[in-house]
Amino acid sequence: MKRFVKICVLGLCLAMLTACGDRNHSDETETKHITVDEQTTSESESGSAAQTGEETVAETQPETSEAETTEQIQVPEEVDSMRPLMLGLCKEMTRGSTYDPSDSAFFWNSIYASINDGSWVHPDISLSDDGTGYMVPKEVMAEYANAMFSGTEILPDIPDTVGGISYDDDFGGYQLMSAESYSGTLDITNVEDTADGYTVTVAYTDRSGAVTPFTFTMTSGGSGAFACSIHNVE
């Protein structure tokens, strides 16, 4: 009988120890599971915060466009109308001449370059009967002269060194022979208002691609078809 009681007591103790061990194991498993979930949640929140931060930075960075970084030059219409005249002067000056209205060769070569290659803008200039050149009335030529060389009152004689232009008595004006030549390109880079007109800076590109800057000083209120009158080029 005593032996039976001992066996029962021993079995009961073993059962209690087993139950305690199972519960401790269960508690430990739950604790570990909670810890892992909390860590995963924390990492997930941190990742979301970092991603949100990156998106916020990207959204707040200002967008720049080419139009914003490149200054737009506002060219008054009266200055823009002087492009063919400025082009002719630039072309002649890149050949080594200086702006000098008293130099008759420079005077006529500059006007010729302005009118040739179809860059003429005056409505009273017409093609010659044979289509080989342009017919320019004397009063129109005077408008060109005064617009390109301010204050010109008398058109100088055409020197023998200048070709492609002659005076036609029957027509009562000038005939310019059309010739294929590269006039170059002209970009207006700056316009400043002055008390009586403008100071205009241009970049002239010749056939070789060389770029030469020129600065024109002109007054408003030109002659005839031209809104301004140039009185200096540097």
C-alpha positions in Angstrom: 0.0 0.0 0.0 2.8 2.4 0.9 4.5 1.6 -2.3 1.4 2.4 -4.3 1.1 5.7 -2.6 4.7 6.6 -3.4 4.2 5.7 -7.0 1.1 7.9 -7.2 2.9 10.8 -5.5 5.8 10.4 -7.9 3.6 10.4 -10.9 1.7 13.4 -9.7 5.0 15.3 -9.3 6.2 14.4 -12.8 2.9 15.5 -14.3 3.1 18.9 -12.5 6.7 19.3 -13.6 5.7 18.5 -17.2 2.8 21.0 -17.1 5.1 23.7 -15.8 7.7 23.1 -18.5 5.0 23.2 -21.2 3.7 26.5 -19.9 7.1 28.0 -19.6 7.9 27.0 -23.1 4.6 28.4 -24.3 5.3 31.7 -22.6 8.8 31.9 -24.0 7.4 31.3 -27.5 4.8 33.9 -27.2 7.4 36.4 -25.9 9.7 35.7 -28.8 6.9 36.0 -31.3 5.8 39.4 -29.9 9.4 40.6 -29.9 9.8 39.6 -33.6 6.5 41.3 -34.5 7.5 44.5 -32.7 10.9 44.6 -34.5 9.4 43.9 -37.9 6.8 46.6 -37.3 9.5 49.1 -36.2 11.6 48.3 -39.3 8.6 48.7 -41.6 7.7 52.1 -40.1 11.3 53.2 -40.4 11.4 52.2 -44.0 8.1 53.9 -44.7 9.4 57.1 -43.0 12.6 57.0 -45.0 10.7 56.5 -48.3 8.3 59.3 -47.4 11.2 61.5 -46.6 12.8 60.8 -50.0 9.5 61.5 -51.8 9.1 64.7 -49.9 12.6 65.9 -50.8 12.0 65.0 -54.5 8.7 66.9 -54.4 10.1 70.0 -52.8 13.0 70.3 -55.2 12.3 73.2 -57.6 12.1 72.2 -61.3 14.2 74.3 -63.6 13.6 74.6 -67.3 15.7 75.9 -70.1 13.5 78.9 -70.5 14.2 79.8 -66.9 17.9 79.5 -67.1 18.3 81.3 -70.4 17.7 85.0 -70.4 15.2 86.0 -73.1 16.3 89.2 -75.0 13.4 91.6 -75.6 14.1 93.2 -79.0 12.0 96.3 -79.8 10.4 96.2 -83.2 12.2 99.2 -84.4 15.6 97.6 -83.5 14.5 94.3 -85.1 13.8 96.1 -88.4 17.4 97.2 -88.6 18.8 93.6 -88.8 19.6 93.7 -92.6 21.4 97.0 -92.2 23.4 95.8 -89.2 24.2 92.5 -91.0 25.6 94.4 -94.0 27.8 96.6 -91.7 29.1 93.6 -89.7 29.9 91.7 -92.9 32.0 94.5 -94.2 33.7 95.2 -90.9 34.8 91.6 -90.5 36.9 92.2 -93.6 39.1 94.6 -91.7 37.2 97.9 -92.2 36.2 100.3 -89.5 32.9 102.2 -89.3 33.7 105.3 -91.3 31.0 107.1 -93.3 33.7 109.2 -95.1 35.2 106.0 -96.5 33.2 105.7 -99.8 34.3 102.1 -100.4 33.1 101.0 -97.0 30.0 103.1 -97.4 28.9 101.4 -100.7 30.1 97.9 -99.9 28.1 98.0 -96.6 24.9 99.1 -98.4 25.4 96.6 -101.2 25.8 93.8 -98.6 22.6 94.9 -96.9 20.5 94.8 -100.1 22.1 91.8 -101.8 21.0 88.2 -101.4 17.4 89.1 -101.1 17.8 90.7 -97.6 16.4 94.0 -98.8 13.2 95.1 -97.0 12.3 98.3 -98.7 8.9 98.0 -100.6 10.1 100.4 -103.4 13.1 98.2 -104.4 12.3 96.0 -107.4 14.0 93.4 -109.6 15.7 94.5 -112.8 14.0 93.6 -116.1 16.4 90.8 -116.8 16.1 89.5 -113.2 19.9 89.8 -112.6 19.7 92.5 -109.9 17.8 95.1 -108.0 16.6 98.6 -109.0 16.9 101.1 -106.1 15.4 104.6 -106.6 17.8 107.4 -105.6 15.5 108.5 -102.7 15.4 104.9 -101.4 19.2 104.7 -101.5 19.2 108.0 -99.5 17.0 106.3 -96.8 19.5 103.4 -96.6 22.4 105.8 -96.4 20.9 107.8 -93.6 19.8 104.7 -91.6 23.2 103.1 -91.8 25.2 106.3 -91.6 23.3 108.9 -89.6 23.4 112.4 -90.9 24.2 111.5 -94.5 23.0 114.3 -96.7 24.8 113.6 -100.0 25.4 110.2 -101.5 29.1 109.9 -102.4 30.3 108.8 -105.8 30.9 105.1 -106.2 34.6 104.4 -106.4 36.1 102.1 -109.0 37.1 99.6 -106.3 33.4 98.8 -105.6 31.7 96.4 -108.0 28.2 95.2 -108.4 26.6 98.7 -108.0 26.2 101.5 -110.5 24.0 104.5 -111.2 21.5 104.3 -114.0 20.7 107.6 -115.5 17.6 106.4 -117.4 16.1 104.9 -114.3 17.2 107.7 -112.1 18.5 105.4 -109.4 20.9 102.6 -108.7 21.2 99.1 -110.1 22.7 96.4 -107.9 23.8 93.2 -109.6 22.8 90.1 -107.6 25.6 87.9 -106.5 25.6 84.7 -104.5 27.5 85.3 -101.3 27.3 84.3 -97.7 26.0 87.2 -95.6 26.5 85.4 -92.3 24.1 85.3 -89.4 23.4 87.9 -86.7 22.1 87.4 -83.2 21.1 90.3 -81.0 22.5 89.6 -77.6 21.6 92.8 -75.7 19.6 95.9 -76.1 19.9 98.9 -73.7 17.8 102.0 -73.9 19.5 105.4 -74.1 18.2 108.9 -73.9 17.5 109.1 -77.7 17.6 105.5 -78.9 19.4 102.2 -78.2 22.8 100.5 -77.7 22.6 97.2 -79.4 25.1 94.4 -79.0 25.1 91.6 -81.6 27.1 88.5 -82.3 28.0 88.1 -86.0 28.9 84.6 -87.3 30.8 84.5 -90.6 31.2 81.6 -93.1 34.0 80.0 -91.2 31.9 79.9 -88.0 34.0 82.7 -86.3 31.8 84.9 -84.0 32.6 88.6 -83.7 30.7 90.9 -81.3 29.7 94.4 -82.4 28.0 97.2 -80.6 25.7 99.6 -82.4 24.6 103.0 -81.2 21.5 104.2 -82.9 18.8 106.8 -82.5 15.1 106.4 -82.8 13.2 108.1 -85.6 15.0 107.1 -88.8 14.3 108.0 -92.3 11.5 106.6 -94.5 11.1 102.8 -94.0 13.7 102.6 -91.3 12.8 103.3 -87.7 16.3 104.1 -86.4 19.5 105.6 -87.6 23.0 104.2 -86.8 25.7 106.6 -85.9 28.4 104.4 -84.5 29.6 100.8 -84.6 32.4 99.3 -82.5 
